[in-house]
Amino acid sequence: MVTSTSSYIVVTGGAGQLATMLHPYFPRATFVTRADLDVSSANACNRFFGTRRVDMILHLAATTAHD
């Protein structure tokens, strides 16, 4: 459990159903959508995380289109 008020938390899939439900529990977290960060791109992840000191990542990004 992160108790520090200075912790930097990033939540991927920030517009998804689960992330939306977690907003009240992580009010200071940064919720990112695919428009903010394409987690399937190594270059995008390096650019995003290379400029931030992240204490925790909640990886909730998912695809809803299945064959």
Buried (B, 14 or more C-beta within 10 A) or exposed (E): EEEEEEBBBBBBBBBBEEBEEBEEEBEEBBBBBBEBBBBEEEEBBEEBEEEEEEEEBBEBBEEEEEE
